[in-house]
Amino acid sequence: MAEIVNLRAKRKQAARQAARKQADENAAKHGLTKAEKALQKARAEQARVKLDGHEREEGHERE
């Protein structure tokens, strides 16, 4: 005798698997590794510090 299967549940399960597969492909294609994220964050912080170093002090306005 055949096993009774809920087709709606099977369709939902298949859709979830397809979405998960697509998400994994997108993450591999567009995502950054932990090291790349750390490097990007360090470079942004370095650029911010360099920019702040060039900031003019208050009170030295041209008259």
Secondary structure, DSSP 8 states (H G I E B T S, - for coil): ------HHHHHHHHHHHHHHHHHHHHHHHH---HHHHHHHHHHHHHHHHHHHHT---TT----
